[in-house]
Amino acid sequence: MNGGDEVAAAPAGPPQSLDWKFSQVFGERTAGEEVQEVDIISAIEFDKTGDHLATGDRGGRVVLFERTDTKDHGVPRRDLERMEYPIGRHPEFRYKTEFQSHEPEFDYLKSLEIEEKINKIRWCQTANGALFLLSTNDKTIKFWKVQEKKVKKISDMNLDPSKAVGNGSIASSSTPKLCLANGGSPDRSYNYLGNDFSFPPGGLPSLRLPVVTSQETNLVARCRRVYAHAHDYHINSVSNNSDGETFISADDLRINLWNLEISNQSFNIVDVKPANMEDLTEVITSAEFHPTHCNTLAYSSSKGSIRVIDLRQSALCDSHAKLFEEPEAPGSRSFFTEIIASISDIKFARDGRYILSRDYMTLKLWDINMDSGPVATFQVHEYLRPKLCDLYENDSIFDKFECCLSGDGLRVATGSYSNLFRVFGCAPGSTEATTLEASKNPMRRQVQTPSRPSRSLSSITRVVRRGAENPGVDANGNAFDFTTKLLHLAWHPTENSIACAAANSLYMYYA
Amino acid sequence: MSTVEAPLYPIAVLIDELKNDDIQIRLNSIRRLSTIARALGEERTRSELIPFLSENNDDDDEVLLAMAEELGVFIPYVGGVEHAYVLLTPLETLCTVEETCVRDKAVESLCKIGSQMRENDLIEWFTPLVKRLAAGEWFTARVSACGLFHIAYPSAPETLKTELRSIYGQLCQDDMPMVRRSAASNLWKFAGTVESAHLKADIMQMFEDLTQDDQDTVRLLAVEGCAALGKLLEPQDCAARILPVIVTFSQDKSWRVRYMVANQLYELCEAVGPEPIRTDLLPAYVRLLRDNEAEVRIAAAGKVTKFCQILSPELAIQHILPCVKELSLDSSQHVRAALASVVMGMAPVLGKDATIEQLLPIFLSLLKDEFPDVRLNIISKLDQVNQVIGIDLLSQSLLPAIVELAEDRHWRVRLAIIEYIPLLANQLGVGFFDDKLGGLCMQWLQDKVYSIRDAAANNLKRLAEEFGPDWAMQHIIPQVLEIANDSHYLHRMTLLRAISLLGPVLGSEITCSKLLPVVVNASKDRVPNIKFNVAKVLQSLISVVDQSVVEKTIRPCLVELSEDPDVDVRYFAVQGLQSIDQVTMSS
């Protein structure tokens, strides 16, 4: 909710360029180690407080990280959020847990393989210290709860457990098989303990309750709900509503609205499928709810337009409330114009006033109150324009780069090839445009290279499994490597800290 | 590890299983919590079992849900009402868990217990619990708190009452929309316990805050409760405070809010009295009937009859009827279907003249609707209009509609119309039925779809019940029995099905003279499926016919079948013979 104030309170002049420094890497590759396809990161998301970070990979796993530099002992969470951190501190994370969210499946009716790759992760409202998140692959959305659970060590049983198991006919009433077959209904052998069975008034003193001794806990991820069979095409987005009750999921042609608690029905709210599929000219590429207005959502299309719809208007929102698209510059049309116009990602700024969109060549910032054109356009990798033909040949032109905004809305960031990502200042008058490389030395492509010792990474758990950089890209600023693309990145909600994925490695930077 | 005496063994197992690794076993054990409590005795239930359950709060949600439910009826096991307060602790923890259904159940159980607790105990234990939950760090606790105020409030002393009201006011403005939603949906319950003066001041203020909430979902729930809230107020207060809100809501930007108003408007009318209905609610309702969102029109159309019932016929004719005419031509088939399912009910309200003049054309156009659900809905309510204008005026249009539905290419539509045939027969009378519909009933017996053939057989039974055995002998039996010569074995099977249904209705005499010979004849069919169905039918007819007939006709036939080469035929024949023996022995 502070986002709007922060923008207004920004100093009159453009803010200084940020000096980005390396913070951490998870899953760094050792020299020569090959990247396993399943380890490649396919989604990154900070939670609302920035205390947790989740990544999803092509192997269907979700990995959670937690922040370690803010230990909130005795300080209420809300106050903690407002606290100014002492200069020099920056978010540091550690591996928390991981779980297998999706498995490869086969749709027998359509003869279709459904891969386990995580397309999107979204955090939901925390409750009772348990974390909740939505993860989705192409077809199925799952609602996960990650929670500390006590490790049970039971003692003081009435019966010797080892004896009870093999103990003739009565004990067999408690074997799992029998109980499962009955559902929850009481076993037959208990029946004589019904209401007609009389217990002595003081109870039976020889009976004891089991005692749970261990206070150890471990993290358990449980899938609470599965939202399936609602999408004929591939899901590209999920997004939570600010009402804390509903979320949307979007595929190429439709957007559905779900209640978090109800997994067996959803409402179709946008349907762009033409009566005849031959008339199809445009698909939905990304969709997101407004951060505070529960009835507003935006979706982007392959033709480069963003539509904002108002859920209050009608049940099926086929007509948009607002349309944002840039008029085509006359004469500049080429074979690639339409392909590179396709928007791969949109994000609302935290105050909901601005929408950031990424197409193949540019980042565009739109003011929701101005539909004539973007308020700012940033060229991400203009030097690739002459090479569009090559990029088309090797399909790179269809890569879907994500984008993100800083919590204060003053900067935007997005990825490019050769594991590079770019940060632009979008405050009025700002000329900030930084190129960083997802490596331990992010600024080495710049003229001056800040000399700062990289931090020790010995405490990171996944180091062993994940490798170091590909030696092939090391050449300083040389030929761009289309295979090392930085598609996924996320900006910390409250601080200048970026997490980005280079293949299987998660790099974190701060300024 | 102690040794347990043999009779206690099952209960000991039950207790140990409270901590079993298998969730089904734990669930089973929790469901028998009362048995465990009785075995432990009241004293130890209070001192050991309840604390044990309070710590058992990180179990799976299914187990917690069962626990929340069991604890709601646990007062007898802890030693009666004076000890009821010990149950509050485990339920309080359950009120804070993340899973909504567990919290809801825990709140429900707390309400059950609280309503039995003594006044002093409520003040000492229950109210502090409500305050703790309302101040909970996580929204889950605060959500649960909203549902408990109506139990805590009545017995609280004056200062505490003031405090509770102010806490509820804060919950209505909580940061989290979930809490505000809970506050909105529980407001009317709390309002029911609040004194009239505070109701008008504090509660109405909260209501107004909720109705202006940013979140549509909160406003929705505020609307949902306003009819109940309105009934608590004096009619003039209701008109002054609730009515304007409803009128505003009926023009809300969000169709979901208007949808809710359309559903609630009728109930609200009961609270405000006739004058405001005419001046405010009627125009609001007419607007909703003409809403540009189909979902809203569906909700409004579905209430059209109820709304007319509280209006004078003149107002209904003047204001509602024109809308009904528009709705009958609505572009959305679902709107027309919703209208069709209730519009027949308007006939008694409007009276004969208005019905013939105004409603009849609407019925007729809906009966010709291209969407089968619309036609079906009209036909299903035929009895209502028949009472007012008689069937003659309708029958001309009715018949083509029925015939078309009877031959619809969707079998579900055909099935639906079959279900209504007995109702139609009853309304139209024997004469009309014989002329027009009898053929259809026979036609369905040979439908391609099994469900239709089955329903058709059942339909014959219901018709025979309706018109009596004599009629059936004349109009059903001859045609049905002709199927015995059908070349398709599935049709012959349908015949057997029909006979087994008709036999009991038509009685012993007709069964023996007409039905039984056909069945016995069918036992010589070349298809084994027919033969074992014969065995089944014969078995079902044992109770219908006389003992002598059983021995003379049924038994020999079954004996013969019991020597059939087909194993299934033999099986069912033997089953039949066994039930003959049982009947013989018992008589």
Contacts between the chains, C-beta under 8 A, distances in Angstrom:
chain1	res1	chain2	res2	distance
A	76	B	137	7.7
A	125	B	139	7.3
A	125	B	176	7.7
A	125	B	178	7.6
A	126	B	138	8.0
A	127	B	98	4.4
A	127	B	138	5.2
A	127	B	139	6.6
A	127	B	140	5.0
A	128	B	96	6.2
A	128	B	97	6.7
A	128	B	98	5.6
A	128	B	138	5.2
A	128	B	140	6.1
A	130	B	98	5.5
A	132	B	98	7.5
A	145	B	98	6.8
A	147	B	58	7.7
A	149	B	58	5.6
A	150	B	58	5.7
A	152	B	19	6.5
A	154	B	19	4.7
A	157	B	1	6.7
A	157	B	16	4.8
A	158	B	2	6.9
A	158	B	4	5.5
A	158	B	12	3.6
A	158	B	13	7.6
A	158	B	15	5.8
A	158	B	16	5.4
A	159	B	1	7.1
A	159	B	4	6.5
A	159	B	9	7.7
A	159	B	12	5.6
A	159	B	13	6.6
A	159	B	16	5.9
A	160	B	1	4.4
A	161	B	16	7.6
A	164	B	13	6.9
A	164	B	16	7.3
A	170	B	9	5.4
A	170	B	10	6.6
A	170	B	13	7.5
A	171	B	9	8.0
A	171	B	13	6.8
A	173	B	10	7.1
A	173	B	13	7.1
A	174	B	13	5.0
A	174	B	17	6.0
A	174	B	20	7.7
A	174	B	25	6.6
A	176	B	22	4.6
A	176	B	24	6.8
A	176	B	25	6.2
A	179	B	22	7.1
A	179	B	24	4.9
A	179	B	25	5.1
A	179	B	28	5.4
A	180	B	22	7.8
A	180	B	24	5.1
A	182	B	28	7.7
A	183	B	24	7.6
A	184	B	24	6.9
A	184	B	27	4.9
A	184	B	28	5.7
A	184	B	31	5.7
A	184	B	66	7.5
A	185	B	28	7.7
A	186	B	28	6.6
A	186	B	31	6.7
A	186	B	32	5.9
A	187	B	28	7.1
A	189	B	10	5.6
A	190	B	10	5.5
A	190	B	14	6.7
A	190	B	32	6.5
A	190	B	35	7.3
A	192	B	10	7.9
A	193	B	10	6.0
A	193	B	11	6.2
A	193	B	14	7.8
A	193	B	32	7.7
A	193	B	35	5.3
A	199	B	38	4.8
A	199	B	39	5.4
A	199	B	41	7.3
A	200	B	41	7.6
A	201	B	41	7.0
A	202	B	41	4.9
A	202	B	43	7.0
A	203	B	38	7.6
A	203	B	39	6.3
A	203	B	40	4.6
A	203	B	41	2.1
A	203	B	42	7.4
A	203	B	43	6.9
A	203	B	44	5.4
A	203	B	45	7.7
A	204	B	8	6.1
A	204	B	11	7.5
A	204	B	39	5.3
A	204	B	40	7.1
A	204	B	41	7.4
A	206	B	2	6.6
A	206	B	4	6.3
A	206	B	5	7.2
A	206	B	8	6.7
A	207	B	4	7.6
A	207	B	8	6.6
A	207	B	11	6.6
A	207	B	12	6.2
A	207	B	15	6.1
A	207	B	39	5.8
A	207	B	40	6.1
A	208	B	2	7.3
A	208	B	15	7.4
A	209	B	15	6.2
A	209	B	18	7.4
A	209	B	40	7.9
A	209	B	48	5.5
A	209	B	49	6.5
A	209	B	52	5.0
A	210	B	15	7.1
A	210	B	16	6.0
A	210	B	18	6.4
A	210	B	19	4.6
A	212	B	19	6.8
A	212	B	55	7.1
A	224	B	99	7.8
A	242	B	177	7.3
A	242	B	215	7.5
A	243	B	177	4.9
A	243	B	215	5.1
A	243	B	216	7.4
A	243	B	217	4.9
A	244	B	176	6.6
A	244	B	177	5.2
A	244	B	178	5.2
A	245	B	177	7.2
A	245	B	178	7.1
A	245	B	181	7.5
A	245	B	217	5.9
A	246	B	217	8.0
A	261	B	100	5.8
A	292	B	214	7.9
A	293	B	214	7.8
A	294	B	177	7.8
A	294	B	214	7.4
A	294	B	215	5.2
A	294	B	216	5.7
A	294	B	217	6.9
A	295	B	216	5.7
A	295	B	254	6.4
A	310	B	253	8.0
A	311	B	216	7.8
A	311	B	254	7.5
A	311	B	256	7.9
A	312	B	216	6.8
A	312	B	252	7.8
A	312	B	253	4.8
A	312	B	254	3.6
A	312	B	255	6.2
A	312	B	256	7.2
A	312	B	257	8.0
A	313	B	255	7.0
A	313	B	293	7.8
A	314	B	255	6.0
A	314	B	292	7.4
A	314	B	293	5.1
A	315	B	255	6.5
A	315	B	293	6.2
A	315	B	294	7.0
A	315	B	295	4.8
